[in-house]
Amino acid sequence: MTTSGSQPRPSDGEDLGGAERDGAPHATATAALLAGAAALGGFLFGYDSSVINGTVDALQGKFGLSDFAVGFVVSSALLGCAVGAWFAGPIGDRIGRVRVMLIASALFVISSVGSALAFNAVDLTAWRLVGGLAIGAASVIAPAYIAEIAPANLRGRLGSLQQMAIVLGIFAALVIDYVIARVSDGGASGTFPWGGDAWRWMFASATVPAVLYGVIALTIPESPRYLVKRRRTAEARRVLLRVMGHGDVDAKIREIVRSIAEDRPVRLGDLRGNRLGLLPIVWVGILLSVFQQFVGINVIFYYSSSLWQAVGFSENDAMLTSVINSIVNVAFTLVAIALVDRIGRRPLLLAGAAGMAVSLGTLTVCFATAPVVDGEPHLGTVAGPIALVAANVFVASFAATWGPVVWVMLGEMFNNFIRASALAVAAAAQWIANWVITTTFPGISGFSLGLAYGLYTLFSVLALLFVMRAVPETKGRELEDMDKLAGPRAHA
C-alpha cells in the first residue's frame, strides 16, 4: 500500500534526466513489440475459445449430449473466464502483470492436454474451466499492460493488437480444425493419421501457442506503473525510456506517482457511486462488455460449423465457410487498427452497431422464412448466398468496431485509482454475457433460428442507442486524466 506520506519518489538519489533517450521511431517500434508480445495472450484467448468449433458435432455424437448439454460444455470455459478476469487484476497488482501471463500460459497448457485426453463430458467441462481461467486472466492483463506501456498517441492502435491477436487466434483455430478434419478418416469424428480421434488433436494443438506465450512473457519488462507502485522507480524509468523515446520521462513518472498516491488494494467499494450503486463510468464499461457479447458474435465462432450444417451445408463446406468468416474477421480488424486513433472510439462504435443491426436483421429474415426440411431450415439458392453475405457483413462490422474498440476502451477509460477493479468487473460481465449467449443458442436455435437472430438484432439496436446516449470519447487522453471523462449528454 502506498499512501501520500510514503509515495515512491522519482528522485531518490538517481539522475532521471541524464540518460540518453531512444529516438522516436525506435521507441515506437519497441512499444509495438512489447504490446504485440503481451497480446499473444489474446491469440490464445481466440484459439482456445474457438478450437471447440470444429469439435461440437463430434462431441455430441461421442458423448450422446443433448442440445442443452452441448451448449453447457461449449460455454463452460466462459465460466472460468469470468473467474479468471475477476481475480487477474488484483493478482496482477500484487505479483505483477508478467507473472500473471506466465500463470495463464501454464493453465493453457494444462487445459489443452486435459481436454485432448477427456474421457467424458464431465471431465472435458472441468478442463475447459481451467482453460477459461487462463483466457479470463489474459483478457484483463493484456489490455491493462498494453495501456500502461503505450504512449497516448499510439494507445488505440497498440490496444487494438489485443483484438488482432484474438481474431488471428480464432482464424488459426478454425484453419487447424479444418485441416485436421480433412486429413482424418471420417472428419472431426474420425481417426487422425497419427492415431486417436481427430477432435482430440484439435484440442491438443493449443499447447504449441500456449508454450510460446510463456516463453515470450519471460522476455518482456514489467509495466512501468506497476514498478512505480512497487517503488522500483529506476526500472520504471528504463522501461519508459524504451517506449517514449522523446518527451519528459521524469514528468511522466511524477504523473504516475501522483495518480497512485492514494492507491490501495483493489476493493469493490471503490466503484460505488450514485448510478444504481456504481460510478457511471463503471456502468459504461459493464454495458459495453455486455452488448459486445449480446449481439451474438461468438455464436459465429463457436457454432458456425454446426450452424451451416444445420441449414444444408456439408461438414467440409461448413468448416470452410467458418474459415472465410475468420479471414473477414482478421481483415477488418486491420481496418479498426488503422482508424481507431484517427476518427475516435465513438464513431466506430456507432457505425459498427448500425452495420450489425442491418446484417443481423437480414439473417433473421433468411432463417425465419427458410422452408423446413426434416425439422431443419434449408436455405435455397437465393437465401443461401444472401445469408452468407450478411454473416460476413456482420463479422466485418463487429471486427472493424466493437471487437477491438471495446477492449481498447476497457484498458483506458478508467482512472488509475479504479482501473484494476473496474476492468475486472467489466471483463467478468463480458464473460458472463458470453456464457449466457453461448449456452442458450443451441436451445433457442433448435426452436427457431429466426428467433435467435432476431434477439441479436434487437441487442444491436440497443447498443447503438446506448453509445449515442452514454459512451464518452477517450481518444488522445492520458490515463491520468480519465477521471475527467463525461458522457455525450453532459458535453451537450
N, C-alpha and C positions, 0 to 999 in steps of 0.2 A: 504494500500500500504506500502510495506517495502522497503526502499532504503538502500544503502550502509552505510548511516550515521545513520540509526535507525534500525539496524538489531536486531532481538531477540538474546539475549546473553545467552549461556548456563551456565553462572557463576554469575548471579546477586544475590549474597548472599546465594546461595544454594550449598550444598555439593553433587556434581554429582558423586562422586566416592565412597561414603561411604555406600550406600545401598547394602544389600546382594542380589546377583543375583540369579534368579531361576536356577536350574540345566538345562542342555541342553535338556534332554528328556521331562521335564515338560514344558519348553519353546516351544519346537516343538509341543507338544500337544496343548498348548494354542494358538499358531499361527494357527494350523489346525482348532481348534474350532471357532476362530474368522473368519477365511476365510470361513468356512462352513456356519456360520450364515449370513455373507454378501452374500454368493452365493445363499441363499434361494430366493433372488430376481431373480436369474436365473431360479429357479424352477417355479416361477410364470410366468416368461418370456416364458418358454416352455409350461406350462399348458395353459395359456391364449391364446397364439397364435395357439395352436393345438387343443383346445377343439372344435373349429368350424369344424374340420374334419368330425366328425360324424353327423353334422347338415346340411351339404351342400345340399344334395338332398331334405331333409325335408323343408329347407328354400326356395329352388327353387319352390317346389310344393305349399307351403303355400302362398308365395307372388307372384307367377307367374313370376319369373325372367328369363331374357334371359341369355345366356352364359356370355355375357359381364357384365351384372348386377351382376351375381353370382361372377365373378372374382373381381368386384369392392367392393362388400360387404365383401368378404373374405379378401381382401387386405387392406380394409380401415384402420384397426388397424395399418398397417405399415406406413401410412402417419403420424399418431400420433406418432409412434415410432421415425420417423426422427426428428420431432419437439422436442420430449422429450429428445432424445440423444443430440440434438444440444444445448439445454439450461441446461441440467443436470450438465455439467462440470462447467460452470460459476456460477450456483446457488450453487453447492457443494463447490466452493471456497469461496463463501460469507457466507453461513449458516452452512456448514459442511456436510460431507458425510452421517452421520447417519440421520440427519433431512431430507435429500432428500429421504432416504429409507422410512421414515415414511410417507412422502407425497405420494410416489409411492404406499405404502400399501393402503392408503385411496382411491387413484384413482382406484386401482384394485377392491376394494370392490364396489365402485360406478358403475364401468363398468360392473361388473358381475351381479349385481342386475338389472341394467337398461337393459342389453341385454336379461336377462331372462323374463322381462316384456314387451319387444318390441312389438308394435302393427303393424308396417310396416317396410319395408326395410330402409326407410329414418332414423327413429329414432334408429334402430338397428345399422346402419352405424355410427350415432353420438356416441352411447355408445361404439362402438368398437374403435372409435377415442380416446375416453377418456382412454380406456384400453391401447391403443397404447402409449399415453403419459407416462403411468406408465412403460410399457415394455421398452421404449426407455431410460427412466431415469435409470432404474435398469441395463440396458445393459452397461451403462457408469460407474455408480457409483460402482457397484460390482467389476469389474476388477481393477478399479483405487484403491479402498480401499484395496483389496487383495494385489496388487503390493506394496502398501505403508506400509503394516504391515508385509509382508513376508520377511524373510532373503533371500539373493540372492541364496543360495544353495537349497532352497525349493520353490522359487517363481514359477517355472514352474509347479510343481505338485500342489501347492496350487492355482495357477491361473487356472489350469485345473478343479478345483472344480466348477468353474462357468459353464463350459460346461457340467460337470457331472450333475449339478443341472438342467441345461436346458433339457438334454435328459431324466432325471428322470421325469421332469415336462411333457414332451411330452408323455412319457410312461404312466404316471398316467392319463393324459387326455384321451388318447386312450382307456385305460382299463375302465375308468369310462364311456366313451361314449358307449363302447361295452356292459358293464353291464346294463346300463340304457336302451339301445335298446333291449337287450334280455328280460328284465323283463317287458317291456312295451308291451301293446297290439297294434301291428302294427309297431314295430320298432321305429326308430327315429321320424317318422311322427305320431306315435300312441299316446296313453294315458298312462302316468306313473301311477303306482298303487296308489300313493298318490294324484292323480289328476293333470290335466294340461298336456300340450304337453310334450313329452319326451325331445325334443330338448331344451325346456326352462330349464329343470332340468340340462341338460348338462352345460349350461352357468352358472346357479346358483351355481353349485358345486365349482366354482373357489373362492367363498367367503371364504371357510374354509382356504385354504393356504394363502389367502390374509391377513386375520386377524392374522394368526400365524406369518407371516412375520413382521407385525407391532409390535407384542408383543416381538419377538426376537430382533428386531432392538433397542428396548429400553434397552436391556441388554448389548450391546457391546460398547466398548470405541471408541472415535473418532480416526481418522488417526493421527499418530504422525507428519506427515508432515503438515497436516492442523493445528495442535496445535502449532507447532513451528512457522508457518506462522502467527498465531494469538498471538504470544508472550506468549503462555501458556506452557513454556518450562518444568516446573515441571510435568505437566500432560503428556506431550510427553515422558518425561524420564520414568515415571511409565509404560506407555504402552510399550516402547522399552524394559524395563527390563523384562516384561512378555513374550515377543515374541523372544528376542535374547538369554537370558539365559547365554550366555558367550560372550566374545568379549568386546570391549571397547564401551560402550553405549555413553560415553561422546564424543568420536571421531565421532560416528555416528551422534550425534546431531550437532556437528560442521560441518560435511559434509552437512547435511540438511540446516543449516544456510547459508553455503557458496553457495549452489546450488540455494537458493531462495533469495539471497542478492539483486538482481535486479528485483525481482518478482513484477508484477503489474497486474491489472485486465486483464482477457483474451481478446485478440484482434486478429482478423484475420490477421492483418498486421504483427503479429509475425511469421506467416507461409510463408511470401513471400520469394521467392528465385529465382534462375536463371534457374529453370527447368519448363518451361511453367508457370511461375509466382509463383511457390511454391517451398519450400525446397524439395530436392529429397526424404528425409525420409518421408515427408508428402504424397508424391505420392505413395510411397511404401505402407503406411498404407491404403490409399484410394483404391488402386488396389487389395490389399489383401482382403479387405472387399467386393469389387465388385465381384471378382472371386469366393469368398466363396459362394455368392448367385447365380451367373450366371451359376453354374454347375447344378442348379435345385434341390438342396436338399430339399427345403421347398415344392416343388410340392408333394414329397412323404408324408410329414407330414400334409399338408393342404388338399390334394385332393386324397390321396391314396384310401380311401374307394370308392369314386366315380370312380376313375381310374380303379380299379379292377372290379367294377360292369360293367363298360363300355366294358370290354373285356370278359365278360361272367360269372363272379363270382356272387353268391347270396350276399345279404346285409350282412348276418352273416359271410359268408366266407371272404368277402372283409374286414370287420372290424377286423376279427381275423387275417388276413394277415397283416393289419396295425399294430396290436399289436405285431406280430412277428418281423416286421421291427423295431419296437421301442425297443424290447428286444435286438436285434442285436446292435442297436444304443448304448444302455446302456453298453453292454458287451465290445464293442470295445473302448468306451470312457475310460474304466478302463485300457485298453492297452495303450492308449495315456498318461494317468497319470503316468503309470509305466515307460514310455520311454522318456518323453519329457525332463527331466533333465539328462538323461543318454546319449542319442545319439544326442540331439540337435533339434532345430526347423526346420532348412533347410532340413535335411534328411527326416524328417517326411512329410514335405510339398511336397517334390519331389516324395516320394513313394505314397502318397495319390493321387496326381494328376494323376500319371500313372495308379493306380488302378481304379480311377473313369473314366478315358478315356476308358479303356478296357471294364468295365462293362456297361457304358452308350452306348458305341458302340454296344454291344450285344443287349441291349434293343432296340436300334434304328432298328437293323435288324429284331428283333422279331416283333415289331409293324408295321414296314413298309411292311413286307411280309405276315402279317396275312390276311386271307380271310375276306372280308367284308360281314356281315350278318345283314340285316335290318339297313344298314347305319353305323354299328359299327364293328370294327375289332374284330374277335374272335380268341383267341389263341387256338391252338389244343393241343393234348396230348403230343406233343414234345415241341412245342414253349412255352406252358404254364409253365411247370416246369423250362425250361431254363430261362424264363423271371423272375420267382420268385427268382431263384438263383442269377441272375445278379442284380436284385434290392437289394437283401441283401448284395451282394458283394459291390455294390455302397455305401450303407449305412455304411457298415463296413469300407470301405476305407475313407469315409468322417469322421466318428466318431473317428477313430484312429489317424487322422491327421488334416485336415483343420478345423474341428469343434472346438476343443479345442485350437489348436496351434495358430490360428489367434487371438483368444481372449487373449491368453497369451501374444502374441507379441504386440497387441494394448495397453495392460496395461503396457508394459515395454520398448517399443522401442523408445519412445520419451523422450528427456531430460526433467528435471523438469520445465524448463522455458516455454516450449510449450506444456507440456503433456495435460493439460485440453482442450486447444483449438484444438490441433491436434487430440486428441481422439474423441472430439465432431464431428469434420469434418469427420473423418474416419467412426465413427459409423453411422452418418447421411447418408453417402454414402452407407453404408451397407443396411440400411433400405430402401432407395430409390431403390437400386438394387433389394432387396427382393420384393418390391411393383411392380416393372416392371415385374419380372418373374411371380409373383402370379396373377397379373391382366391379363397378356397375355396368360397364359397357357390354360384356357378354350377355348378361341377363336382359338389358334393355334392347340390345340389337337383336336378340333372339325373338323378342316380342315384335319389334319394329325398328329397322334401321332408320327409317324416316323420322321416327320419334327421337332417336338418339341424336341424329344430326340437327334436328330442329332445336333441341336443347342447346347444343353447342352454338348454333346461330344466335339464339337469344342471348347467351352469355357474351358473344362478340359485340352485340349491340350495346349491352350494359357496360362493357369495357370501354367502348367509345365514349359513352356519356360520362363515365367516371373520370376518364382522362380530361375531358373538356372542363369538368367542374372542380376537380380536386388535385390534380397532379402538377407540382411545380417544375420549373426548368432548373436543371443543375449544371448545365453546360458551362465550363470555364471557371467554376467556383473552386477555391481551395477547400480542402476537407475541414480546415479550422473555421471556415465561415458558414458551414452548413446549418448552424442553428439560426441563421438569419433568413432561411427559406420561408416563403409564403406561397399559398396556392394561387391559382389564376384569378379566382374571385376576389381575393384580398388585393391583388395588384390592380384589378379593375376598379 
